[in-house]
């Protein structure tokens, strides 16, 4: 009877000990996603980076310092009322894309790498805004964004973070300045329109001078042009056309041929036009 009690006690102790062993092992099992990594500290000292999948962390001795995602992260930031190089207050709205490339540096070199990157991006954007004029900020967004990406990446590379891209989404300027810029653009468009109109008038004047010289050389051509103008005027049936009597005489045959070529459009040609009056 005493032997049976002893065996039962030993079995109970084995079961309890096995249960604690099982709980001890199970407490150290961790499952990490494909894009997750963790840094393991053993007794406060960096040991290794583990993941993804199933990992085992020794209870009591080891501790997970931080869980880091290797996926691309986005951060939207802006400057509040920053001054450009020409002292114009603007609000620049931008977005940044970055990712962790060195887990060890991201955990050991900085306390919270995401906060450090975000604050560094805001500071760099404010500094860059103060070094460019408003016109450059509005016209060279891509070039300024590329410069921002290089500056921020230079700061964050020591933290194991890679800045892949920076984009300037919007530049907000005061409403009074927007009105002034609108008026300036309108005045510029009106000035270009006046220049184009003046150039057109100059070309028309030059062509008219050339045509006048041609008409001066050819009287027949001048008559043809005269009858053509009369024909264009006579298209309106409500008008009464008074034919001038001082149209240059070019002879009966030539005058009739010129009138027929130009088209009289209903104009009555006087029967004695272009003929020689009989001598008394």
C-alpha positions in Angstrom: 0.0 0.0 0.0 2.9 2.3 0.9 4.7 1.5 -2.4 1.5 2.3 -4.4 1.3 5.7 -2.7 5.0 6.4 -3.5 4.5 5.5 -7.2 1.4 7.7 -7.4 3.3 10.6 -5.9 6.2 10.2 -8.2 3.8 10.0 -11.2 2.1 13.1 -10.1 5.4 14.9 -9.7 6.4 13.8 -13.2 3.2 15.0 -14.7 3.4 18.3 -12.9 7.1 18.7 -13.9 6.2 17.8 -17.5 3.4 20.3 -17.5 5.7 23.0 -16.4 8.3 22.0 -18.9 5.6 22.1 -21.6 4.4 25.5 -20.5 8.0 26.7 -20.4 8.7 25.6 -24.0 5.3 26.9 -25.3 5.8 30.3 -23.7 8.9 30.8 -25.9 7.2 30.0 -29.2 6.5 33.0 -31.4 5.0 33.2 -34.9 6.1 36.1 -37.2 4.6 37.2 -40.5 6.5 37.2 -43.7 7.4 40.9 -43.5 8.1 41.0 -39.7 11.5 40.7 -38.0 12.4 40.9 -34.3 15.7 41.6 -32.4 16.5 39.2 -29.6 18.3 40.5 -26.4 19.8 37.9 -24.1 20.3 39.3 -20.6 20.1 42.8 -22.1 22.7 42.2 -24.8 21.9 42.0 -28.5 21.9 38.5 -29.8 20.4 38.2 -33.3 17.5 39.1 -35.6 14.9 36.4 -36.1 12.0 35.8 -38.4 9.8 35.2 -40.3 7.9 32.0 -39.4 8.1 30.1 -36.1 10.8 31.2 -33.7 11.7 30.3 -30.1 12.7 32.8 -27.5 14.3 31.4 -24.4 12.0 32.5 -21.5 13.7 34.5 -18.7 17.0 34.7 -20.6 15.8 36.2 -23.9 13.6 39.2 -24.6 12.1 40.6 -27.9 13.4 44.2 -28.1 11.2 45.4 -31.0 9.1 44.1 -33.8 10.0 45.7 -37.2 8.1 45.7 -40.4 10.0 45.4 -43.7 7.1 46.7 -45.8 7.1 50.1 -47.5 5.8 52.7 -45.1 4.2 56.1 -46.0 4.2 59.3 -44.1 2.3 62.5 -45.0 3.8 65.7 -43.6 3.7 69.4 -44.2 5.2 72.7 -43.1 3.1 75.2 -41.3 3.6 78.8 -42.7 7.2 78.4 -43.8 8.9 81.3 -45.5 10.5 80.9 -48.9 13.7 82.6 -50.0 11.8 85.6 -51.2 9.8 85.9 -47.9 6.5 84.4 -49.0 4.6 82.4 -46.4 3.6 79.0 -47.8 2.3 75.6 -46.6 4.0 72.7 -48.4 2.2 69.4 -48.3 4.3 66.3 -49.1 4.4 62.5 -48.7 7.3 60.2 -48.1 7.9 56.5 -48.8 10.5 54.6 -46.8 11.4 51.1 -45.5 13.7 49.4 -43.1 16.7 47.7 -44.8 18.8 47.0 -41.7 16.8 45.8 -38.7 19.8 45.8 -36.4 20.5 49.5 -37.0 16.8 50.4 -36.8 16.6 48.9 -33.3 20.0 49.7 -31.8 20.8 53.1 -33.4 17.6 55.0 -32.6 14.9 54.6 -30.0 11.9 54.8 -32.3 13.0 54.9 -35.9 9.6 55.9 -37.3 9.4 59.1 -35.2 13.0 60.0 -36.0 12.4 59.6 -39.7 9.2 61.7 -39.6 10.8 64.5 -37.6 13.8 64.5 -39.9 11.5 64.8 -42.9 9.7 67.8 -41.5 12.9 69.6 -40.6 14.4 68.9 -44.0 11.3 70.2 -45.8 11.3 73.4 -43.8 15.0 74.0 -44.5 14.6 73.3 -48.2 11.6 75.6 -48.5 13.6 78.5 -47.0 16.3 78.0 -49.7 14.1 78.3 -52.8 11.9 81.1 -54.2 8.1 80.8 -54.7 8.5 80.5 -58.5 11.0 77.7 -58.1 8.8 75.9 -55.6 5.8 76.0 -58.0 7.7 75.2 -61.2 10.4 72.7 -60.1 8.4 70.4 -57.8 10.0 67.2 -59.1 13.5 68.6 -58.8 12.9 69.8 -55.3 11.3 66.5 -54.3 14.3 64.6 -55.6 16.6 66.9 -53.6 14.4 66.3 -50.5 14.6 62.5 -51.0 18.4 62.7 -51.1 18.8 64.9 -48.0 16.4 62.8 -45.9 17.9 59.5 -47.1 21.3 60.9 -46.1 20.0 61.4 -42.5 18.2 58.1 -42.2 20.8 55.7 -43.7 22.5 55.6 -40.3 19.3 54.3 -38.8 19.0 51.4 -41.3 16.1 53.2 -43.1 15.9 53.8 -46.9 13.8 56.7 -48.2 12.6 55.6 -51.7 10.6 58.6 -52.7 9.4 62.0 -51.7 6.5 63.8 -53.5 5.2 67.3 -53.1 1.4 67.1 -53.2 0.4 70.7 -52.8 1.7 74.2 -52.2 -0.7 76.5 -50.4 -0.1 80.3 -50.7 -2.1 83.2 -49.2 -5.3 84.2 -51.0 -4.1 87.8 -51.6 -1.0 86.5 -53.4 -3.2 84.1 -55.4 -5.2 87.1 -56.7 -2.1 89.0 -57.5 -0.6 86.1 -59.4 -3.9 85.7 -61.3 -3.9 89.4 -62.3 -0.3 89.1 -63.4 -1.0 86.0 -65.6 -4.0 87.8 -67.1 -1.9 90.9 -67.9 0.7 88.7 -69.4 -1.8 87.0 -71.7 -3.3 90.3 -72.7 0.2 91.6 -73.6 0.9 88.6 -75.7 -2.4 89.0 -77.5 -1.6 92.6 -78.3 1.8 91.7 -79.6 0.3 89.0 -81.9 -2.4 91.5 -83.1 0.3 94.1 -83.9 2.4 91.6 -85.8 -0.7 90.5 -87.8 -1.5 94.2 -88.6 2.2 94.7 -89.7 2.1 91.7 -92.0 -1.3 92.9 -93.4 0.2 96.4 -94.1 3.2 94.9 -95.8 1.0 92.7 -98.0 -1.2 95.7 -98.8 1.9 97.7 -99.9 3.0 94.8 -102.1 -0.5 94.6 -103.6 -0.5 98.3 -104.3 2.8 98.1 -106.1 1.4 95.3 -108.3 -1.8 97.3 -109.1 0.4 100.3 -109.9 2.3 98.1 -112.4 -0.9 96.6 -114.0 -3.9 98.8 -114.6 -5.9 95.8 -115.8 -5.3 94.2 -112.4 -6.5 97.3 -110.7 -9.7 97.3 -112.7 -10.3 93.6 -111.9 -9.8 94.3 -108.2 -12.2 97.2 -108.4 -15.0 95.1 -110.0 -14.3 92.3 -107.5 -14.9 94.7 -104.6 -18.1 95.9 -106.2 -19.2 92.3 -106.6 -18.6 91.6 -102.9 -20.5 94.6 -101.9 -23.5 93.8 -104.2 -24.1 90.4 -102.5 -26.5 92.3 -100.2 -29.7 92.8 -102.3 -30.8 95.6 -100.0 -28.1 98.0 -101.1 -28.1 100.5 -103.9 -24.7 100.6 -105.5 -23.5 103.9 -107.0 -20.8 103.1 -109.6 -18.1 105.7 -109.6 -17.5 107.4 -113.0 -13.8 107.7 -112.5 -13.0 104.0 -112.9 -9.9 103.9 -115.1 -10.7 103.3 -118.8 -9.0 100.3 -120.3 -10.9 100.0 -123.6 -14.2 98.3 -124.4 -12.9 94.8 -124.8 -10.7 94.8 -121.8 -13.3 96.5 -119.6 -16.0 94.1 -120.4 -13.7 91.1 -120.0 -12.6 92.5 -116.6 -16.2 93.0 -115.5 -17.2 89.5 -116.6 -14.2 88.0 -114.9 -14.9 89.7 -111.6 -18.6 89.2 -111.8 -21.0 92.1 -111.5 -23.4 90.4 -109.1 -26.4 92.3 -110.5 -24.6 95.6 -111.1 -25.7 97.3 -114.3 -22.8 98.4 -116.4 -23.5 101.7 -118.2 -23.8 101.1 -122.0 -21.4 103.8 -122.8 -18.8 102.8 -120.2 -15.5 102.1 -121.8 -16.6 103.5 -125.3 -15.4 106.6 -127.1 -17.9 109.4 -127.5 -18.6 110.4 -131.3 -17.1 113.6 -132.5 -19.5 116.4 -133.4 
